[in-house]
Amino acid sequence: MDAFTAFVSWPSAPLTDRLVRSALGTISPPPKVITSLRTDIAASPGRLLQWATYDNLDHDLTFVHTPESKVLSSSYVIRKALIRKHYLSRCIHNYLVKHPDSILTWGAPRTWELELSFADELDELWGDDLYDLSDEIEKGDPSKWWILKPGMADRGMGLRLFHTKEELQAIFEEFEKDGSDEEDEEFSGGRPDTAVATSQLRHFVIQEYLGNPLLLDPAEIPLDGSQAPPVQNLHGHKFHLRVYCVASGAVQVYVYDRILALFSAVPYTPPSKQEVGGEIGQLDLAPHLTNTSLQTERGEAGVRLLDELVGAHVLSSPAHSLHRQQPKPRRAMGQAMDLDARRAAMKEQVAQRLESQYSTLTAEDVLEIKRQISEVLAETFKAAVEMSVHFQPLPNAFELFGIDFVVTHDPSPDAPRKFQVNLLEVNSEPAIELTGPRLTWILEDLFKGIAKTCVAPFFAPEAEDEKNAWKVGEMRENLRMCLDLQSAWAGGRTTRVAILSNPAFAMARANSCGGAPVPLPRVRTPATTFHLLPVCILLLAPLPLHLPGHPKMSANTSNIVFDDIFTINGIDKEGKKFDRVSRLYAHSKNYDMDLTLDYNVELFPLQDGQSFALALASSLSRAPQGAAGAEDEDKDRDVWRPDAKNRRGLDDDYEYVMYGKVYRFDGGSSEIVTAYASFGGLLLSLTGSFRHMTSIVLGDPVFVLLRR
C-alpha cells in the first residue's frame, strides 16, 4: 500500500479521536496524521483520508478533486433519509408501497409524521395527516399508547408518551411554554431530563408504543463478580439494542457482531398514570427510557453485551408471574418443623418452581435476533437508496451509524416470531463514549475493523480485490456483511460504461476511478425545449481521464425529481366546476405515465390534444443540492419571491409554476404507484412505474412547472 495522509479531527469527542488514531496505526504503512486541512492540501489532496466529524469534513473534496488524487471521507454528504426520524418514516413508507412483502412491514413500528409549530395546529391535523391515528385513539383501547419524538432531536430529548388526543394537545402546549430554568428543574423532579430546544420543535413523528418488550434483569450479569440474585428477586427491565453499522461505498453495509443492550434504570411497568413528585397525572418515563445519555449518573451499570445475556431469565411473559401462591414444603408424616426451617424450605421450593417456570434466553435466540437485525438493516438501506434525493451513497465515502432496536416478546405458541426486532432510529456519529470503560475494548475492535474494511481497500488495490470477494452473510473482523449493492462494480479494472440516475454518485465514482462524468446535453425539438432526467454517462477507465475546464459539482446537477412530455386526452371530463380552474387528464409517451392536474385556465390556457412539458422539482434553485452544509438548510429557502434580484431559477424556463406538497402515495400493484400532491387545493396525481418516481418523496415540498 502506498502512503497516504489522514485528516483526523474530533474536537468534542476525545475517545473517538483516540480510537481513530489507534485504528489507523494498524494499517501498514500507517498514514501521516494531520489535524487541519491546509489550503495547499485542499487544492491538491493527493491520497487523502478524511476521518473527522461531519462538520469538519471538506465535502467539496469528497465530490470533486484532481484526477490524480484519491480522497476517502468518513461520512456521506446527504443521508437525511436515514438519520432524520421524519425522513426515515417517509423512506420506509415509500419503500413499503413499492415492496409490500418487505420485512419492514413488521420490522418497524407504525409511524405517523406531522409538522407543526403551534399547538392549535393539531386540530386540523386530526382530520388530515393523522386521520387514521385519530380513528385508533378514538377506539379507547387502554392498552394502546403512542410515543412522540421530535424529528431532529436525539439522546432521548423531547420523548413523550400519550394515549388520548387531549394528552397530545397538552404535550404541545407544554412545549410552547417559555419556562425558566427553575421551572424546568421543578418539572424534572428527579426523573430523566427530556427537555428539548424550541428550535427542534417543528417536525415530529408519532410511533405506536410497543407494549410487549422483552424484559430481562441486568442484575443477572453482575459487573463486580458477585453472585447473581435468585429468581424471586429479579425484576424485568426494558432495554434497547445499540447496533453499530458501517456503510461503505455505494453501498455495502456491515453489522458489527458485538451488540450492546442498554437497560432502563427502573423495572418496567406498562404505561399508566402514576403519582410522580407529589403530582397525579404525570407519566413516569423512567421505566420506558433506555437511553444511556439520560442515565449518566448510573455510568455503565445498565450496559451489557447481548451475548452476555445468554442464560438470563425471560421475565416478560404475562403467564409467568412472580406473585403466585407459595407451595407447602415437603416433610415426613408427623415431622415437626420449627419456623425458620419451614421458611427456608418454602423459599427453596418457590425458587425451584420459578426456575422451572421461567425460560431463559438461549444462544439460538440471540442468533435469531442478530439475523433479524441484519435483514431489517439491509431493507432499510435499500429503502434509503431508492429515496435518492435524501440519501446519496458515494463510492469514496463510508460512515459509522448507531442503530437502535427494541425486541418484543410474544410467548403464544402460534406467534410467527417469539422474539421480534423493531427498528427505532438511525444515529450518525453515535455517542460511543456512553458505552463505558468496561466495554471500550469492543469500540477499539470496531474501529480497527472499519480501518481494515473501508480504509485499507480504498488505498490498496490488492485489499480491494479481497473485499470484493466478501459475500453477504459472511463475517470478517467481527463485521457481518448484510447488503451489497456495489457488486456490479466488482472487478473495476476494465473500461465500462454505465448510465447512472444519481449524478453525485457518477461524479464521485469518476473521481475515485480516474474517470470523468459527461452530462447529457439539452435537447431541442420543434415543439418544446426540455431537460432530460438528471442522468450521467460515466466512463471508467484504467488510466486517468480528465475533461479540461470541466466545472466543479457538489451533488445533484438538478433539483428536478421528475419530468416528461404529456399529451392531454381530456379536460373537465366530469363537468366544469369552477370558472377559472379546470382539471386535465394526460398521458406521457416516454415513461407511460398518467397525469391528472388542476390548473388555472386564465393563467395557462390549454386545449384537448395539446402537448406540454411538466417537471416536478424539489427547489427552484439552479444550484445543486448537497454542497457542504446543505444537510441542515431550510427546505423553504428557495421558495419563489417576487422581490428576488439577480437570481435565475428553474421557473425562468417555464410558463406556469405552483408550489405545494406531496401528501400521499398509493400502491396499485408491485410495479404501479400513484403520487398525490396538493398546491393550495389544486390537486395533482401521477400514476406509473415506481422506477420513474423514486425521487418523489412523501411529505416533501414540491414545485410543478409547466411549459407548452
VOGU-3710 file (C-alpha; in Angstrom, 3 decimals, decimal comma):
1> mdaftafvsw> 0,000/0,000/0,000  1,280/3,429/-0,936  1,439/6,077/1,779  -1,492/8,426/2,299  -2,375/11,326/4,556  -5,150/11,145/7,169  -7,022/14,239/8,328  -8,355/13,421/11,825  -10,440/15,928/13,777  -12,829/15,131/16,643
11> psapltdrlv> -12,584/18,208/18,897  -15,565/17,322/21,101  -15,097/13,539/21,106  -11,662/12,663/22,517  -12,476/8,951/22,759  -13,387/8,797/19,073  -10,219/10,712/18,216  -8,109/8,183/20,114  -9,915/5,227/18,537  -9,432/6,587/15,026
21> rsalgtispp> -5,718/7,199/15,534  -5,262/3,764/17,086  -7,121/2,090/14,213  -5,008/3,901/11,600  -1,910/2,643/13,382  -2,891/-0,934/12,428  -2,589/-0,131/8,707  0,772/-0,827/7,112  2,315/1,569/6,409  0,409/3,895/8,769
31> pkvitslrtd> -0,649/7,241/7,304  0,654/10,635/8,219  -1,970/12,180/10,527  -2,832/15,882/10,282  -5,354/17,847/12,330  -6,246/20,568/9,823  -6,616/20,866/6,056  -4,255/23,476/4,717  -5,121/25,356/1,549  -2,432/23,567/-0,459
41> iaaspgrllq> -3,787/20,157/0,602  -7,325/21,133/-0,338  -6,099/22,325/-3,746  -4,147/19,120/-4,415  -5,106/16,491/-1,837  -3,207/13,581/-3,352  -4,024/10,396/-1,444  -6,153/11,731/1,408  -8,359/10,178/4,073  -10,803/12,468/5,900
51> watydnldhd> -11,834/10,708/9,122  -13,422/13,531/11,057  -16,679/14,831/12,429  -19,218/15,758/9,753  -18,857/19,497/10,330  -15,073/19,389/9,914  -15,045/17,431/6,652  -14,337/19,241/3,398  -17,328/17,922/1,459  -16,242/19,624/-1,752
61> ltfvhtpesk> -13,167/17,401/-1,706  -15,423/14,362/-1,392  -17,226/15,280/-4,596  -14,540/16,987/-6,654  -10,781/16,654/-6,621  -7,998/16,478/-9,179  -7,910/13,328/-11,337  -4,593/12,180/-9,901  -5,950/12,389/-6,325  -7,838/9,816/-4,255
71> vlsssyvirk> -9,996/11,157/-1,425  -11,935/8,997/1,023  -14,299/10,611/3,562  -15,835/9,232/6,738  -19,362/10,472/6,062  -21,846/10,618/3,245  -22,830/14,183/2,487  -26,546/13,535/2,049  -28,122/10,920/4,347  -31,206/12,547/5,823
81> alirkhylsr> -33,318/9,607/4,647  -31,669/7,621/7,437  -30,724/9,948/10,285  -33,789/12,221/10,480  -36,728/10,444/12,081  -39,361/12,056/9,855  -37,363/11,355/6,709  -36,777/7,752/7,804  -40,523/7,380/8,316  -41,227/8,600/4,759
91> cihnylvkhp> -38,413/6,471/3,412  -39,848/3,265/4,893  -43,407/4,185/3,904  -42,440/4,847/0,289  -40,494/1,603/0,144  -43,371/-0,450/1,552  -45,749/0,996/-1,047  -43,476/-0,479/-3,714  -42,393/-3,574/-1,752  -45,358/-4,640/0,418
101> dsiltwgapr> -43,756/-8,005/1,237  -40,643/-6,432/2,767  -39,548/-7,430/6,258  -40,035/-3,758/7,187  -43,792/-4,373/7,338  -43,184/-5,868/10,782  -39,587/-4,752/11,408  -40,512/-1,117/12,125  -43,353/0,225/14,291  -46,244/2,078/12,687
111> twelelsfad> -45,277/5,726/12,380  -47,052/8,980/11,607  -45,302/12,176/10,607  -46,508/15,650/11,472  -45,212/19,147/11,008  -46,458/21,973/13,184  -45,182/24,960/15,057  -48,079/25,694/17,431  -50,374/23,501/19,473  -53,541/24,907/17,908
121> eldelwgddl> -52,496/23,457/14,532  -53,112/19,967/15,885  -56,904/20,180/15,433  -56,552/20,415/11,661  -54,076/17,522/11,515  -56,524/15,102/13,151  -58,703/15,322/10,056  -55,800/15,301/7,615  -52,390/13,660/8,105  -53,412/11,946/11,359
131> ydlsdeiekg> -56,892/10,775/10,400  -56,106/7,049/10,796  -54,323/7,663/14,096  -57,377/9,600/15,224  -59,532/6,560/14,465  -57,200/4,347/16,503  -57,218/6,675/19,502  -60,996/7,068/19,479  -61,414/3,312/19,896  -60,415/3,919/23,527
141> dpskwwilkp> -58,259/0,813/23,942  -56,483/1,381/27,296  -53,556/-0,809/26,219  -52,797/1,351/23,174  -50,175/4,028/23,709  -48,115/6,166/21,377  -44,749/7,848/21,687  -43,982/11,328/20,340  -40,452/12,076/19,102  -39,075/15,342/17,702
151> gmadrgmglr> -37,752/14,610/14,224  -34,352/16,243/14,718  -33,695/15,641/18,414  -31,529/12,846/19,751  -30,403/11,237/23,021  -33,991/10,897/24,227  -34,773/14,613/24,109  -38,435/15,509/23,746  -39,808/11,980/24,080  -43,355/11,826/25,430
161> lfhtkeelqa> -45,951/9,070/25,866  -49,682/9,621/25,391  -52,853/7,653/24,696  -55,524/10,342/24,202  -55,837/13,368/21,943  -56,083/15,592/24,989  -52,760/14,322/26,303  -51,037/15,038/22,993  -52,542/18,520/22,967  -51,201/19,099/26,484
171> ifeefekdgs> -47,733/17,945/25,404  -47,562/20,511/22,623  -48,891/23,218/24,928  -46,108/22,276/27,357  -43,547/22,647/24,552  -44,860/26,144/23,841  -44,245/27,386/27,341  -41,181/29,520/27,803  -40,318/28,026/31,176  -37,396/29,297/33,204
181> deedeefsgg> -34,516/27,100/34,321  -36,121/26,928/37,738  -39,377/25,676/36,277  -37,557/23,081/34,201  -35,776/21,824/37,311  -39,077/21,566/39,120  -40,608/19,636/36,243  -37,807/17,061/36,177  -38,458/16,035/39,760  -35,535/13,606/39,713
191> rpdtavatsq> -36,718/11,923/36,519  -34,765/11,823/33,259  -34,448/15,311/31,781  -36,071/15,082/28,348  -36,407/18,788/27,684  -35,875/19,812/24,081  -34,775/23,012/22,388  -37,579/25,029/20,842  -35,699/25,149/17,523  -36,178/21,394/17,197
201> lrhfviqeyl> -39,957/21,553/17,564  -41,225/21,582/14,000  -41,006/18,055/12,670  -42,301/15,180/14,782  -43,040/11,523/14,419  -45,563/9,516/16,388  -44,806/5,822/16,758  -47,011/3,069/18,064  -45,669/2,214/21,509  -44,587/-1,417/21,645
211> gnpllldpae> -46,221/-2,630/24,832  -44,745/-6,144/24,894  -40,983/-5,595/25,167  -38,614/-8,407/26,024  -37,784/-7,968/29,708  -34,573/-9,136/31,355  -32,750/-8,186/34,539  -29,165/-6,927/34,076  -28,502/-7,898/37,698  -28,180/-11,489/36,477
221> ipldgsqapp> -24,882/-10,406/34,917  -23,159/-8,643/37,842  -20,320/-6,311/36,942  -18,468/-6,727/40,211  -18,152/-10,502/40,076  -20,737/-11,039/42,811  -23,337/-13,807/42,743  -26,482/-13,215/40,687  -29,684/-12,744/42,743  -32,176/-15,627/42,999
231> vqnlhghkfh> -35,046/-15,764/40,532  -37,620/-14,483/43,001  -35,597/-11,290/43,428  -35,381/-10,498/39,704  -37,228/-7,607/38,084  -37,909/-7,243/34,383  -36,230/-4,204/32,815  -36,894/-2,816/29,368  -33,846/-2,389/27,124  -32,943/-1,464/23,582
241> lrvycvasga> -30,161/-2,784/21,407  -27,479/-0,437/20,103  -26,163/-1,918/16,870  -23,101/-0,420/15,215  -23,443/-0,477/11,463  -20,881/0,562/8,844  -21,886/1,626/5,334  -19,108/1,676/2,765  -19,108/2,895/-0,800  -22,290/2,811/-2,835
251> vqvyvydril> -23,150/0,738/-0,993  -22,037/-2,192/1,162  -23,468/-2,488/4,680  -21,855/-4,329/7,589  -23,273/-5,086/11,041  -20,849/-5,231/13,958  -21,460/-8,527/15,721  -20,904/-7,235/19,263  -24,246/-5,636/20,090  -24,969/-3,587/23,206
261> alfsavpytp> -28,056/-3,941/25,402  -28,920/-0,683/27,206  -31,306/-1,117/30,149  -33,723/1,267/31,837  -32,887/2,415/35,336  -36,027/1,046/36,988  -38,123/-2,113/36,445  -40,672/-1,989/33,642  -44,320/-1,262/34,249  -46,862/-0,726/31,446
271> pskqevggei> -47,657/2,920/30,715  -50,155/4,222/33,231  -50,895/7,324/35,164  -48,749/7,456/38,250  -48,066/9,766/41,122  -44,704/11,411/40,482  -43,195/14,114/42,659  -46,453/14,614/44,504  -48,422/15,235/41,313  -51,048/12,855/39,988
281> gqldlaphlt> -51,496/12,564/36,236  -47,894/12,741/35,085  -46,370/9,700/33,480  -43,088/8,413/34,868  -40,872/7,854/31,829  -38,058/6,144/33,744  -39,289/2,551/33,103  -39,584/3,286/29,375  -36,464/5,316/28,542  -33,339/3,259/27,971
291> ntslqterge> -31,007/5,933/26,566  -27,687/5,933/28,404  -27,449/9,689/27,845  -30,426/10,075/30,204  -28,799/7,869/32,858  -25,302/9,305/33,053  -25,350/9,046/36,849  -25,546/5,233/36,533  -22,383/5,016/34,484  -22,184/1,632/32,794
301> agvrlldelv> -24,459/-0,133/35,292  -27,168/-0,588/32,668  -24,915/-1,609/29,751  -24,373/-5,242/28,773  -23,356/-7,122/25,657  -26,208/-9,015/24,034  -24,059/-12,161/24,089  -23,645/-11,760/27,871  -27,410/-12,132/28,304  -27,458/-15,771/27,196
311> gahvlsspah> -28,892/-17,721/30,129  -30,757/-14,740/31,611  -34,358/-15,400/32,634  -37,053/-14,054/30,336  -39,304/-12,037/32,637  -41,726/-10,590/30,080  -44,186/-13,466/29,727  -47,509/-12,485/31,367  -48,122/-16,154/32,201  -45,070/-16,201/34,429
321> slhrqqpkpr> -45,912/-14,035/37,397  -43,763/-13,830/40,485  -46,826/-13,374/42,657  -48,020/-16,951/42,967  -49,429/-18,910/45,889  -46,488/-20,317/47,799  -46,362/-24,148/47,871  -46,172/-26,003/51,158  -42,761/-27,537/51,953  -42,378/-31,315/51,845
331> ramgqamdld> -41,842/-33,126/55,155  -42,367/-36,554/56,633  -45,694/-37,506/58,174  -45,816/-36,273/61,751  -42,468/-34,455/61,483  -42,402/-31,153/63,329  -40,548/-28,192/61,788  -39,541/-25,025/63,531  -40,485/-21,715/61,982  -37,039/-20,935/60,494
341> arraamkeqv> -36,757/-24,362/58,856  -40,255/-24,017/57,403  -39,454/-20,625/55,936  -36,193/-21,896/54,417  -37,934/-24,907/52,883  -40,697/-22,771/51,420  -38,181/-20,318/49,982  -36,262/-23,147/48,341  -39,383/-24,614/46,782  -40,508/-21,233/45,469
351> aqrlesqyst> -37,113/-20,744/43,846  -37,221/-24,202/42,275  -40,712/-23,691/40,934  -39,920/-20,264/39,496  -36,717/-21,586/37,964  -38,740/-24,179/36,066  -41,448/-21,704/35,060  -39,239/-19,021/33,524  -37,495/-19,752/30,274  -34,030/-18,379/29,596
361> ltaedvleik> -32,553/-16,537/26,647  -30,611/-19,085/24,620  -27,695/-18,742/22,220  -30,116/-19,714/19,432  -32,411/-16,836/20,447  -29,510/-14,391/20,205  -28,533/-15,712/16,770  -32,121/-15,269/15,575  -32,199/-11,704/16,893  -28,951/-10,942/15,057
371> rqisevlaet> -30,313/-12,488/11,865  -33,416/-10,298/12,013  -31,275/-7,208/12,644  -29,205/-7,909/9,523  -32,303/-8,384/7,373  -34,043/-5,259/8,668  -30,919/-3,138/8,145  -30,448/-4,463/4,618  -34,020/-3,489/3,710  -33,667/-0,102/5,419
381> fkaavemsvh> -30,635/0,803/3,330  -32,363/-0,449/0,189  -35,236/1,886/1,024  -32,836/4,779/1,554  -31,094/4,146/-1,768  -34,460/4,366/-3,517  -35,011/7,739/-1,820  -32,148/9,174/-3,868  -32,877/12,824/-3,126  -32,159/12,344/0,579
391> fqplpnafel> -29,602/9,533/0,554  -26,749/9,569/-1,889  -24,120/6,901/-1,200  -20,741/7,621/-2,761  -18,015/5,134/-3,668  -15,365/7,230/-1,911  -17,138/7,531/1,454  -18,004/5,372/4,436  -19,873/6,052/7,665  -20,480/4,554/11,086
401> fgidfvvthd> -24,098/4,582/12,288  -25,606/3,661/15,641  -28,898/1,824/15,062  -31,427/1,385/17,859  -33,745/-1,627/18,035  -36,211/-2,813/20,621  -37,044/-6,515/20,926  -40,640/-7,522/21,545  -41,716/-10,832/23,055  -44,750/-12,884/22,047
411> pspdaprkfq> -44,910/-16,085/24,155  -48,008/-17,500/22,435  -47,364/-20,848/20,715  -48,823/-19,679/17,380  -46,730/-16,471/17,229  -44,814/-16,089/13,917  -41,767/-14,987/15,902  -41,096/-15,469/19,597  -38,710/-12,509/19,650  -39,028/-9,751/17,071
421> vnllevnsep> -36,683/-6,823/16,457  -38,157/-3,399/15,711  -36,159/-0,562/14,166  -36,448/2,648/16,195  -33,949/5,103/14,698  -30,615/5,579/12,944  -27,977/7,848/14,507  -24,996/9,428/12,811  -21,854/9,989/14,871  -23,202/7,809/17,703
431> aieltgprlt> -22,281/8,732/21,284  -19,834/5,873/21,776  -18,364/7,433/24,916  -21,514/6,381/26,796  -20,587/2,715/26,329  -18,400/2,937/29,433  -14,806/1,895/30,170  -15,625/-1,804/30,722  -16,562/-2,279/27,073  -14,193/0,195/25,434
441> wiledlfkgi> -12,366/-2,814/24,002  -15,256/-3,531/21,626  -15,003/0,026/20,293  -11,297/-0,454/19,682  -12,097/-3,654/17,813  -14,865/-1,908/15,829  -12,665/0,959/14,654  -9,851/-1,398/13,686  -12,392/-3,349/11,658  -13,505/-0,156/9,906
451> aktcvapffa> -9,893/0,701/9,066  -9,280/-2,740/7,562  -12,653/-2,956/5,794  -13,231/0,579/4,497  -9,909/2,442/4,521  -7,222/-0,066/3,536  -9,062/-1,436/0,459  -9,567/2,084/-0,899  -5,853/2,839/-0,973  -4,607/-0,700/-1,739
461> peaedeknaw> -5,913/-2,482/-4,881  -4,953/-5,910/-3,532  -7,080/-5,316/-0,423  -9,978/-4,110/-2,604  -9,969/-7,382/-4,543  -10,229/-9,273/-1,268  -13,089/-7,031/-0,143  -14,960/-7,631/-3,411  -14,870/-11,365/-2,644  -16,753/-10,755/0,626
471> kvgemrenlr> -20,198/-12,359/0,425  -23,438/-11,291/2,063  -23,790/-13,141/5,370  -20,040/-13,654/5,724  -18,271/-12,183/8,766  -14,748/-10,787/8,910  -13,218/-8,533/11,542  -16,464/-9,131/13,531  -18,323/-7,277/10,754  -21,073/-9,222/9,007
481> mcldlqsawa> -21,990/-8,044/5,513  -25,771/-7,739/5,262  -26,103/-5,844/1,960  -24,018/-5,462/-1,184  -25,346/-3,107/-3,837  -21,837/-2,389/-5,052  -21,133/-5,804/-6,570  -21,989/-4,512/-10,038  -18,758/-2,525/-9,854  -16,605/-5,522/-8,906
491> ggrttrvail> -13,520/-6,127/-10,957  -13,420/-2,494/-11,987  -10,047/-2,625/-13,761  -11,512/-2,662/-17,254  -13,299/0,025/-19,198  -17,048/0,038/-18,672  -19,933/2,329/-19,497  -22,794/2,799/-17,059  -25,842/5,061/-17,030  -26,499/6,365/-13,540
501> snpafamara> -29,544/8,144/-12,207  -27,505/9,745/-9,415  -25,080/12,355/-10,806  -23,409/12,770/-7,396  -22,561/9,087/-7,478  -21,292/9,474/-11,043  -19,023/12,404/-10,227  -17,540/10,791/-7,119  -17,163/7,457/-8,874  -15,377/9,104/-11,761
511> nscggapvpl> -13,005/10,961/-9,447  -12,230/7,869/-7,397  -11,548/5,778/-10,506  -9,777/8,379/-12,608  -12,736/8,911/-14,900  -14,931/11,872/-15,705  -18,729/12,170/-15,961  -20,194/13,632/-19,126  -23,556/15,381/-18,592  -26,179/14,823/-21,265
521> prvrtpattf> -26,817/17,966/-23,297  -30,018/19,934/-23,529  -32,293/18,536/-26,235  -34,255/20,795/-28,541  -37,268/19,734/-30,545  -39,562/21,800/-32,761  -42,357/21,608/-30,203  -40,578/22,481/-26,979  -37,310/22,594/-25,070  -36,707/20,441/-22,049
531> hllpvcilll> -34,013/18,852/-19,881  -33,597/15,119/-19,691  -33,751/13,497/-16,281  -30,536/14,033/-14,283  -28,550/11,208/-15,835  -24,826/10,992/-16,391  -22,827/8,765/-18,682  -19,787/7,573/-16,816  -16,620/6,214/-18,356  -14,480/4,054/-16,089
541> aplplhlpgh> -11,013/3,513/-17,470  -7,789/2,040/-16,114  -5,979/5,298/-16,982  -6,948/8,778/-15,753  -9,396/10,596/-17,980  -9,988/14,298/-17,486  -12,037/16,868/-19,331  -10,190/20,211/-19,211  -12,222/23,014/-17,803  -14,968/20,741/-16,521
551> pkmsantsni> -16,923/22,736/-13,901  -16,972/21,740/-10,256  -20,026/19,936/-8,984  -21,278/19,440/-5,456  -24,065/16,891/-5,718  -27,187/16,743/-7,874  -26,855/18,520/-11,176  -30,541/19,397/-10,988  -33,282/19,769/-8,404  -35,806/18,291/-10,867
561> vfddifting> -37,132/15,000/-9,498  -39,344/14,119/-12,483  -40,043/15,453/-15,962  -41,753/14,247/-19,112  -43,845/15,380/-22,095  -47,588/14,875/-21,689  -50,422/14,932/-24,228  -53,877/15,962/-22,983  -56,625/13,388/-23,581  -59,402/15,138/-21,718
571> idkegkkfdr> -60,357/18,304/-19,836  -63,122/18,521/-17,227  -64,451/15,046/-18,017  -66,812/15,254/-15,055  -68,001/18,740/-15,946  -66,549/22,151/-15,221  -66,977/23,051/-11,559  -65,009/26,309/-11,264  -64,803/29,308/-13,576  -61,038/29,717/-13,516
581> vsrlyahskn> -59,909/26,162/-12,727  -60,046/23,077/-14,934  -58,895/19,510/-14,456  -56,859/17,968/-17,262  -56,108/14,323/-17,943  -52,942/13,499/-19,836  -50,614/10,652/-20,761  -46,878/10,646/-21,359  -45,295/8,658/-24,135  -41,758/8,436/-22,760
591> ydmdltldyn> -42,491/6,900/-19,350  -46,097/5,746/-19,906  -47,387/7,891/-17,030  -50,948/9,080/-16,399  -51,475/12,592/-15,052  -54,446/14,375/-13,525  -53,895/18,060/-12,754  -55,938/21,071/-11,652  -54,702/24,328/-13,201  -55,733/27,973/-13,682
601> velfplqdgq> -57,174/28,317/-17,179  -56,736/32,103/-17,248  -53,026/31,982/-16,473  -52,243/28,897/-18,543  -54,906/28,005/-21,164  -54,639/24,542/-22,694  -56,681/22,534/-25,200  -57,567/18,877/-25,567  -54,916/17,089/-27,609  -52,223/19,658/-26,839
611> sfalalassl> -48,775/18,571/-25,553  -46,837/20,262/-22,790  -43,704/19,696/-20,713  -44,126/19,041/-16,997  -41,413/18,968/-14,355  -41,542/18,333/-10,615  -38,743/19,960/-8,638  -37,694/19,938/-5,010  -36,414/23,508/-5,340  -36,414/26,328/-7,887
621> srapqgaaga> -32,739/26,911/-7,328  -30,402/26,075/-10,178  -27,633/25,436/-7,665  -27,202/21,737/-6,916  -28,280/20,480/-3,539  -25,760/18,596/-1,469  -22,908/21,085/-1,205  -21,183/21,495/2,126  -23,683/22,481/4,797  -26,708/21,594/2,688
631> ededkdrdvw> -27,701/18,876/5,162  -29,325/21,345/7,548  -30,521/24,025/5,142  -34,068/25,275/5,470  -36,022/23,454/2,818  -38,100/26,576/2,153  -35,141/28,772/1,294  -35,776/28,559/-2,476  -39,462/29,401/-2,495  -40,108/31,910/-5,267
641> rpdaknrrgl> -40,189/35,552/-4,215  -41,294/38,441/-6,439  -38,603/40,712/-4,987  -35,748/38,318/-5,724  -32,939/40,118/-7,543  -30,171/38,806/-9,734  -31,391/35,235/-9,365  -32,381/32,957/-12,198  -34,264/29,896/-11,056  -35,862/26,964/-12,830
651> dddyeyvmyg> -39,057/28,993/-13,037  -37,422/31,158/-15,710  -37,564/28,170/-18,064  -41,300/27,560/-17,609  -44,566/29,434/-18,081  -46,610/28,201/-15,117  -45,410/27,241/-11,612  -47,247/26,050/-8,499  -45,861/25,242/-5,058  -47,289/22,504/-2,842
661> kvyrfdggss> -46,623/19,264/-1,009  -46,609/15,539/-1,773  -49,217/14,249/0,653  -49,935/10,664/-0,360  -48,612/7,556/-2,118  -50,837/4,673/-3,183  -49,666/1,319/-4,478  -51,833/-0,181/-7,184  -49,525/-3,148/-7,720  -45,941/-4,078/-7,039
671> eivtayasfg> -44,913/-2,001/-10,067  -47,535/0,777/-10,417  -47,890/3,532/-7,826  -49,680/6,867/-7,636  -48,238/10,009/-6,091  -50,575/12,806/-4,956  -49,679/16,453/-4,395  -51,710/19,465/-3,358  -50,996/23,036/-4,467  -53,166/25,150/-2,223
681> glllsltgsf> -56,177/22,974/-3,008  -55,344/22,341/-6,668  -54,537/18,663/-6,925  -52,121/16,526/-8,920  -51,962/12,767/-9,282  -49,227/10,954/-11,187  -49,548/7,221/-11,880  -46,964/4,887/-13,359  -43,969/2,714/-12,618  -42,341/3,453/-9,278
691> rhmtsivlgd> -38,971/3,340/-11,076  -39,669/6,773/-12,535  -40,791/8,269/-9,212  -38,063/7,182/-6,795  -37,059/10,811/-6,203  -40,587/11,961/-5,340  -40,745/11,924/-1,549  -43,845/11,744/0,603  -44,209/14,846/2,761  -41,693/16,927/0,838
701> pvfvllrr> -42,487/20,319/-0,696  -42,637/20,221/-4,486  -42,905/22,640/-7,385  -44,814/21,737/-10,535  -43,572/23,580/-13,621  -45,395/23,613/-16,981  -44,369/24,788/-20,410  -46,135/24,491/-23,762
//
